[in-house]
Amino acid sequence: MGLLTAALIGAGATGAVVGAPFVLAGIGFTSVGIAAGSYAASMMSAAAVANGGAVAAGSAVAVLQAAGAAGLTGAATAAVGGTGAALGGLAAILI
């Protein structure tokens, strides 16, 4: 593995883990709940309509809101870091 590849993999993993909370907040999954008028609010509305008025526990909306409110779990951090590393490796191949 070359130095550029290693650097891009590391940067991808680090950037994804550090950036995830900002992305969640940016689309409306905040520490105080789902922001009104946001993309997250649209997702929650669609999920509620699909489930007869409630958002199902374990659904994408519920998991993302939990992450927005409390932060990423260890498993979620590992998954986000792995995804970022994979994208960094892909960028190295494409460069």
N, C-alpha and C positions, 0 to 999 in steps of 0.2 A: 504494500500500500504506500502510495506516495504521500509526501507532506501536504500537498494541496487537498488530496482526498481526505486525509485525517482531519485537516483543519475544517473542511466543509462539513464533515460528519459531526464533529464536535460543535461547530457553530449551529448546525441545524438542530441538534438535540438541545443545546442550551437555549437557543432562541425560542424553540417551541415551548419548553417548560416555563421560561420567564414570561413569554408573551401570552400564554393561555389565559391567565386571569384578566389581562387587558382585553383580549378578544371577547371573552365571556361578558365582561362589563359593557363592552362596546356594542354588543348585539342585544343587551338588555337584561342579562342575568346578573343582577347586582347583589351585594351583601345584604341589602334591605328588602329584596324581593324583585319581582319582574317590573321593569320600567314601563310606564304607560306609553302607548304609541310606538313601542319598539318592535323589532323583528321577533324578539322573544314573546312579546304580547300576542303577536299574530300566531306564533306557533302554539302558544297556550290556548288561544281561542279555537284554533282548528282541532287540537287534541280534545278539548272539552266537548266540542260539537260531535266529534267522532265517538266519544265515549258517553254520550247521554248527559253531559253537563259536568262531568268531573274529569280531572287529569289523573290517569292511572299511575299508581306507584310503580316505579321502575321504568316508566316511559322515558323517551329521550328528553322531553321537557322537564320531567321530574329530576332526572339525573343531572342535567345541565344546571338547573336551578340550585340543586344541592351543592354542586361544584362552585357556582357563583357565590353562594352564601357562605360556605364553610371552607372553600379551597379544594384543591384536588387531593384525592386519597393517594396513598402510596402506589397502588396499582394503576390509577389514572395517570399519575406522574410518570410512571414507567412507560405506559402506553404512548403518552404524548411525546416523551423523550425519544422513544424508539421510532415513532413516526417521523419526528424531526430529523433524526439521524438518517433514516432511509431516504428522506427527501434531500438531505445534504449529500448523501452518496450518489443519488441520481443526478444532482447538479454537477458533481465531480465527473461523472461519466459523460455528461452532455457538453462539458467545457473543453 
